[in-house]
Amino acid sequence: MPETLATHRYLVLAEGHFGPLTSKTANSAVRYLPERVLAVLDSAQAGRTVQDVLGFGGAIPVVGTLEEGLRGGPTALLVGIAPQGGQLPDAWRAVLAAAIAAGLDLVSGLHFHLGDDAELAALAARAGVAIHDLRKPPASLPVSHGRARDVDALTVLTVGTDCNIGKMTSALQVRDALRARGERVGFAATGQTGILIEGWGIAVDAVVADFIAGAAERLVLQAAEGNDIVLVEGQGSLVHPGYSGVTMGLLHGSLPDAMILCGLPSRTSPYGGNGAYSWMRLPSLSDTIRLCEAAVAPLKPSRVIAVSLNTWDLSDAEARDAVARAEDETGLPATDPVRFDPAPLVDAVLAARKS
């Protein structure tokens, strides 16, 4: 990962999309890199703060124009959304061009690689700025040979009832809490936002299908170096009609010793634009646990050790109710690691390492 990404100060582009569910990359940058996010660009929310929009993030301003955003002195424009299909909204092209002209690097996690766009690449070359495509995979990746099963570190994968429910956030919350206890922990970033935060990784959903498991294997081997615990950022869901392929590849490549199941209690159908999957009902937590454990069982015994819930859209009382129901249903420790204490998940990880 280029050294500049570790020091960039960001103006985050989320025009028309800034919100709790619609700007995943922007939201995670605000949560985990708050000192480096100077403003969010979204004319629909201009004049508010990120705290007003997301419920966290403090006084970082939401601005309506690029010119306003430039006043804070950013060094890069970060594309703050991860839409289905990962394509560049046509209306954003002019903003990107203007940002380049203003001397900003571009940082993007879209499937559409900005650096491969002839117009934007030429503008960047003339302006002497860089384009960082976080979702561009390495040129050569291996087919998995199951080598992840041989690492000494405990490998824990976050899995989910659905996509876009907090698998990365859960892993990062557990990572931070484990490190606070003095544990040596590696985080294997498997998506564009995780790569932005951690500074390295491979976006496995951009990898040719035959090499997804190989990419996951490489990440585990690297993250295990010098660490006792590896947390692997999960992707998709085994039952999501659109994204199950990447989930299975990640599961079989990382060969986790244990899994943390992530769920969003209020969601009943798979996530998709305009209710694309409303025809399908999501399985229960217990059924999802059985599916995940069975999917990896022929390769390696692995079990779900805890449940992480995303209760952002519930009241405190409703959230505590949901946590209690999850514990009753599964017999496992549960929490919302952002809203409440991540300790139940951390304790489960440490117990799994000792077993």
Beta strands, then each sheet from edge to edge (+ up, - down):
strand 1: 10-13
strand 2: 37-41
strand 3: 62-63
strand 4: 76-79
strand 5: 105-108
strand 6: 131-133
strand 7: 154-160
strand 8: 185-188
strand 9: 229-232
strand 10: 258-263
strand 11: 303-309
strand 12: 334-335
sheet 1: 3+ 2+ 1+ 4+ 5+ 6+
sheet 2: 8+ 9+ 7+ 10+ 11+ 12+
end
